[in-house]
């Protein structure tokens, strides 16, 4: 009887220990306003990426109650400096970490200017169901009423929430949770700077309380065909912005510079100015992949509307904005130059 009681006690203690075990979360810091520092709490000027990841985490000690936290500094830049090289470095590191049984999820701290792009890049290239959460700030850490600490607290709450697994990469800002594919920055300076115009937010997080309402149906992460371990560089894809009284200058310059693809951010439903249209048609005929997007900010860019895409060999980017359409085309061109296959990718991802 004594031995049985001893075994029960051991099993009880083991079970309690397992229940109390905290998830292991890695914070990958890239810089941005969330790591910014300025001379005044009441002025907008600051230096992005000035605060190291250790100091960033020390400013929100309560996150250690939710998880065992480790931090790594991937870069220390303002996100307007984001590059293909940093994307590849970040995605490969995320893949390596998430393949380990010792890592349960990742939070990426990032500047807001290109956060949507980096998040979408990882959404297409990281092969894991484990949660990946992007977070940033609109006010530097030295600003009065800085939003970074609460955003980071909420991001850790989301990454440790079991419902986040399998949803692909998400962005947490201003108490909202957004899908990486759908989210975009919609304001230059407000703390309410992010929205998902076509689909809406997928959830909320209020002082750490997480609630989900929907999720993206497009392929991502483990269902993506893009293998980042085999990609060491990305083909050049340029964005040309359409406007009234446009020119062929920038299309021709992109072709001359060696662009393998051009995203035309057109008017309305992705419509080009006639002179620009002629240049895009010539580029397409010469082997450059031309994809039509829209500068409008919401809605779909559809095939064969005012533009005869089949005639010119163009593809349409569906509901992706130009900056995300560029990412998908870069990755797509690492696999194929077949325009039908590339068009199908815009309907899948």
C-alpha positions as CSV (number, residue, x, y, z in Angstrom):
1,X,0.0,0.0,0.0
2,X,2.9,2.4,0.9
3,X,4.5,1.8,-2.5
4,X,1.3,2.4,-4.3
5,X,0.8,5.7,-2.5
6,X,4.4,6.7,-3.3
7,X,3.7,6.0,-7.0
8,X,0.5,8.0,-6.9
9,X,2.4,10.9,-5.3
10,X,5.1,10.8,-7.9
11,X,2.6,10.7,-10.8
12,X,0.6,13.6,-9.2
13,X,3.8,15.7,-8.9
14,X,4.8,14.9,-12.4
15,X,1.3,15.8,-13.7
16,X,1.4,19.1,-11.8
17,X,4.8,19.8,-13.2
18,X,3.6,19.3,-16.8
19,X,0.6,21.4,-16.2
20,X,2.8,24.2,-14.8
21,X,5.3,24.0,-17.7
22,X,5.4,27.3,-19.7
23,X,5.8,27.3,-23.5
24,X,9.1,28.3,-24.9
25,X,8.9,31.4,-27.0
26,X,11.6,33.1,-29.0
27,X,11.4,36.8,-29.8
28,X,13.2,37.6,-33.1
29,X,13.9,41.4,-33.1
30,X,14.4,43.3,-36.3
31,X,14.3,46.9,-35.1
32,X,11.6,49.4,-35.9
33,X,9.7,51.9,-33.9
34,X,8.9,49.3,-31.1
35,X,12.7,49.4,-30.5
36,X,13.0,53.1,-31.1
37,X,14.4,55.8,-28.8
38,X,14.0,59.6,-28.9
39,X,15.2,62.6,-26.9
40,X,11.7,63.8,-25.9
41,X,8.5,62.1,-24.7
42,X,6.4,64.7,-26.5
43,X,8.2,64.9,-29.9
44,X,7.8,62.5,-32.8
45,X,11.5,62.3,-33.8
46,X,13.3,59.1,-32.8
47,X,15.9,56.6,-34.0
48,X,14.4,53.2,-35.1
49,X,16.0,50.0,-33.9
50,X,18.1,51.7,-31.2
51,X,17.0,49.5,-28.4
52,X,18.3,45.9,-28.2
53,X,16.0,42.9,-27.8
54,X,17.2,42.4,-24.2
55,X,16.1,45.9,-23.2
56,X,12.9,45.6,-25.2
57,X,11.9,42.4,-23.2
58,X,13.0,43.9,-19.9
59,X,10.5,46.7,-20.4
60,X,7.6,44.2,-20.3
61,X,8.6,41.7,-17.4
62,X,5.0,40.3,-17.2
63,X,5.5,38.3,-20.4
64,X,7.8,36.0,-18.4
65,X,4.8,34.9,-16.5
66,X,3.2,33.5,-19.7
67,X,6.3,31.8,-21.3
68,X,9.9,31.1,-21.0
69,X,11.3,33.9,-23.3
70,X,14.5,34.1,-25.3
71,X,15.5,36.9,-27.5
72,X,17.6,37.1,-30.7
73,X,18.6,40.2,-32.6
74,X,18.2,39.5,-36.3
75,X,18.7,43.1,-37.4
76,X,18.5,46.6,-36.0
77,X,16.9,48.7,-38.7
78,X,13.9,50.9,-39.5
79,X,11.6,48.7,-41.5
80,X,11.9,51.1,-44.5
81,X,15.4,49.6,-44.8
82,X,14.0,46.0,-45.0
83,X,15.6,44.0,-47.8
84,X,15.4,40.6,-49.5
85,X,18.5,39.5,-47.6
86,X,16.9,40.2,-44.2
87,X,13.7,38.4,-45.3
88,X,15.7,35.3,-46.2
89,X,17.8,35.4,-43.0
90,X,14.6,35.8,-40.9
91,X,12.6,33.1,-42.6
92,X,15.4,30.6,-42.5
93,X,16.0,31.3,-38.8
94,X,12.3,31.0,-38.0
95,X,12.2,27.6,-39.8
96,X,15.2,26.4,-37.9
97,X,13.8,27.4,-34.5
98,X,10.3,26.1,-35.1
99,X,11.6,22.7,-36.2
100,X,12.9,22.2,-32.7
101,X,10.9,20.6,-30.0
102,X,12.2,23.2,-27.6
103,X,10.5,26.1,-29.3
104,X,6.7,26.5,-29.2
105,X,6.3,29.7,-31.1
106,X,7.9,32.9,-32.4
107,X,7.2,36.6,-32.0
108,X,8.8,38.9,-34.5
109,X,9.2,42.6,-33.4
110,X,9.2,44.7,-36.5
111,X,8.8,48.2,-37.8
112,X,5.4,49.1,-39.2
113,X,6.4,50.4,-42.6
114,X,7.0,47.0,-44.1
115,X,5.6,44.7,-41.4
116,X,2.8,43.5,-43.7
117,X,5.3,42.5,-46.4
118,X,7.7,40.6,-44.0
119,X,4.7,38.9,-42.4
120,X,3.4,37.7,-45.7
121,X,6.9,36.5,-46.8
122,X,7.1,34.3,-43.7
123,X,3.5,33.2,-44.2
124,X,4.6,31.7,-47.6
125,X,8.0,30.3,-46.5
126,X,7.9,29.1,-42.9
127,X,6.9,25.4,-42.7
128,X,5.3,25.0,-39.3
129,X,1.9,25.0,-37.7
130,X,3.4,26.6,-34.6
131,X,2.3,30.2,-34.0
132,X,4.2,33.1,-35.6
133,X,3.2,36.6,-34.4
134,X,4.4,39.9,-35.7
135,X,4.2,43.0,-33.5
136,X,5.3,46.6,-33.7
137,X,4.5,50.0,-32.4
138,X,3.5,53.4,-33.8
139,X,5.2,55.3,-30.9
140,X,8.8,54.8,-29.8
141,X,9.5,53.5,-26.3
142,X,10.5,56.9,-25.1
143,X,7.2,58.6,-26.3
144,X,4.5,59.6,-23.9
145,X,1.8,56.8,-24.0
146,X,4.0,54.4,-25.9
147,X,2.0,51.6,-27.5
148,X,4.9,49.1,-27.8
149,X,4.8,47.5,-24.3
150,X,1.1,46.6,-24.5
151,X,1.4,45.4,-28.1
152,X,4.3,43.1,-27.1
153,X,2.3,41.9,-24.0
154,X,-0.6,41.1,-26.3
155,X,1.6,39.4,-28.9
156,X,3.0,37.0,-26.3
157,X,-0.6,36.4,-25.2
158,X,-1.5,35.5,-28.8
159,X,1.6,33.3,-29.5
160,X,0.9,31.3,-26.3
161,X,-2.7,30.8,-27.1
162,X,-3.4,27.3,-28.4
163,X,-6.0,28.6,-31.0
164,X,-3.2,30.5,-32.8
165,X,-1.6,27.4,-34.0
166,X,-2.3,26.6,-37.6
167,X,-3.6,30.0,-38.5
168,X,-0.5,31.1,-40.4
169,X,1.4,34.2,-39.6
170,X,-0.6,36.8,-37.8
171,X,0.0,40.5,-36.9
172,X,-1.0,41.9,-33.5
173,X,-1.5,45.7,-33.3
174,X,-3.7,47.9,-31.2
175,X,-5.7,45.0,-29.6
176,X,-6.4,43.4,-33.0
177,X,-5.3,40.2,-34.7
178,X,-4.9,40.2,-38.4
179,X,-4.0,37.6,-41.0
180,X,-0.6,38.3,-42.7
181,X,-2.2,37.9,-46.1
182,X,-4.9,40.5,-45.5
183,X,-3.4,43.1,-43.3
184,X,-2.0,46.4,-44.5
185,X,-0.9,49.7,-42.9
186,X,-3.6,52.3,-43.5
187,X,-2.5,55.3,-41.5
188,X,0.9,57.0,-41.3
189,X,0.9,57.9,-37.6
190,X,-2.2,56.7,-35.7
191,X,-1.9,53.8,-33.2
192,X,-4.9,52.4,-35.1
193,X,-2.7,52.1,-38.2
194,X,-3.5,48.5,-39.4
195,X,-6.6,47.0,-41.0
196,X,-7.6,44.2,-43.3
197,X,-9.8,46.0,-45.9
198,X,-11.0,42.9,-47.8
199,X,-11.6,40.5,-44.9
200,X,-11.5,42.3,-41.6
201,X,-9.5,41.3,-38.5
202,X,-9.5,37.6,-37.5
203,X,-9.6,38.3,-33.8
204,X,-9.0,40.6,-30.8
205,X,-6.7,40.6,-27.8
206,X,-7.6,42.8,-24.9
207,X,-5.1,43.0,-22.0
208,X,-4.0,39.4,-23.0
209,X,-7.5,38.0,-23.5
210,X,-7.5,36.4,-26.9
211,X,-10.7,35.8,-29.0
212,X,-10.8,34.5,-32.6
213,X,-13.7,35.0,-35.0
214,X,-12.4,33.8,-38.4
215,X,-9.3,32.7,-40.3
216,X,-7.9,32.9,-43.8
217,X,-8.8,30.2,-46.3
218,X,-5.8,30.8,-48.5
219,X,-2.8,28.4,-48.4
220,X,0.1,29.3,-46.1
221,X,3.0,27.9,-44.1
222,X,2.9,24.1,-44.2
223,X,0.7,24.1,-47.3
224,X,2.9,26.4,-49.2
225,X,5.0,25.1,-52.1
226,X,7.9,27.5,-51.5
227,X,10.9,25.8,-49.8
228,X,13.1,28.6,-48.3
229,X,15.9,26.1,-47.7
230,X,16.5,26.0,-51.4
231,X,16.2,29.8,-52.0
232,X,19.4,31.9,-51.5
233,X,18.3,34.9,-53.6
234,X,15.1,36.3,-55.1
235,X,14.6,37.5,-58.7
236,X,14.1,41.2,-59.3
237,X,10.5,42.3,-59.4
238,X,9.7,46.0,-59.6
239,X,6.5,47.9,-58.8
240,X,5.3,50.6,-61.2
241,X,2.7,53.0,-59.9
242,X,0.0,54.0,-62.4
243,X,-1.4,57.5,-62.6
244,X,-3.1,60.0,-65.0
245,X,-0.9,61.2,-67.9
246,X,1.5,58.3,-67.1
247,X,4.6,57.4,-69.0
248,X,6.5,54.4,-70.4
249,X,9.7,55.6,-68.6
250,X,9.5,53.5,-65.5
251,X,8.4,50.3,-67.2
252,X,11.3,50.6,-69.7
253,X,13.7,51.4,-66.9
254,X,12.7,48.3,-65.0
255,X,13.2,46.1,-68.1
256,X,16.5,47.7,-68.7
257,X,17.6,47.1,-65.1
258,X,16.9,43.4,-65.5
259,X,13.5,42.9,-63.9
260,X,12.1,39.4,-64.3
261,X,8.7,40.7,-63.2
262,X,6.8,43.9,-63.0
263,X,3.8,44.6,-60.7
264,X,1.8,47.4,-62.2
265,X,-0.2,49.1,-59.5
266,X,-2.9,50.4,-61.8
267,X,-5.9,52.7,-61.6
268,X,-9.3,51.2,-60.7
269,X,-9.3,47.5,-61.5
270,X,-5.6,47.6,-62.3
271,X,-5.9,49.7,-65.5
272,X,-2.8,51.2,-67.1
273,X,-2.5,54.5,-69.0
274,X,-2.3,53.8,-72.8
275,X,1.4,54.7,-73.1
276,X,2.2,52.6,-70.0
277,X,0.0,49.8,-71.4
278,X,2.1,49.7,-74.6
279,X,5.3,49.4,-72.6
280,X,3.9,46.7,-70.4
281,X,2.8,44.7,-73.5
282,X,6.3,45.0,-75.0
283,X,7.8,43.9,-71.7
284,X,5.5,40.9,-71.5
285,X,6.3,39.9,-75.1
286,X,10.0,40.1,-74.2
287,X,9.6,37.6,-71.4
288,X,9.1,39.8,-68.4
289,X,6.1,38.6,-66.3
290,X,3.6,41.5,-65.9
291,X,1.1,41.3,-63.1
292,X,-1.7,43.8,-62.7
293,X,-2.5,45.1,-59.2
294,X,-4.5,48.1,-58.1
295,X,-3.6,51.3,-56.2
296,X,-7.1,51.5,-54.8
297,X,-6.5,49.8,-51.5
298,X,-9.3,47.2,-51.5
299,X,-11.1,44.9,-53.8
300,X,-9.9,42.4,-56.4
301,X,-7.9,43.0,-59.6
302,X,-9.8,40.7,-61.9
303,X,-8.8,38.9,-65.1
304,X,-10.2,40.0,-68.5
305,X,-12.1,43.1,-67.4
306,X,-11.1,46.3,-69.2
307,X,-7.7,44.7,-70.1
308,X,-7.5,41.7,-72.3
309,X,-5.0,39.8,-70.2
310,X,-4.9,36.8,-72.4
311,X,-4.0,38.9,-75.4
312,X,-1.1,40.6,-73.7
313,X,0.1,37.7,-71.5
314,X,-0.7,39.6,-68.3
315,X,-1.7,38.0,-65.0
316,X,-4.0,39.5,-62.3
317,X,-3.1,39.6,-58.6
318,X,-6.6,39.0,-57.2
319,X,-7.0,40.8,-53.8
320,X,-3.3,41.2,-53.0
321,X,-1.9,44.8,-52.9
322,X,1.1,45.6,-55.0
323,X,3.7,45.1,-52.3
324,X,2.4,41.6,-51.5
325,X,1.8,40.8,-55.1
326,X,5.6,41.5,-55.6
327,X,6.5,39.0,-52.9
328,X,4.4,36.2,-54.4
329,X,5.8,36.8,-57.8
330,X,9.4,36.8,-56.6
331,X,8.8,33.5,-54.9
332,X,6.8,32.1,-57.8
333,X,9.6,32.9,-60.2
334,X,12.0,30.8,-58.2
335,X,9.8,27.8,-59.3
336,X,8.5,28.6,-62.7
337,X,8.1,31.2,-65.5
338,X,4.9,29.6,-66.8
339,X,2.3,32.4,-66.6
340,X,-0.7,30.0,-66.1
341,X,1.1,28.4,-63.1
342,X,1.9,31.9,-61.7
343,X,-1.7,33.0,-62.2
344,X,-2.9,30.0,-60.2
345,X,-0.6,31.0,-57.4
346,X,-2.6,34.3,-57.0
347,X,-5.8,32.3,-56.6
348,X,-4.2,29.9,-54.1
349,X,-2.2,32.2,-51.8
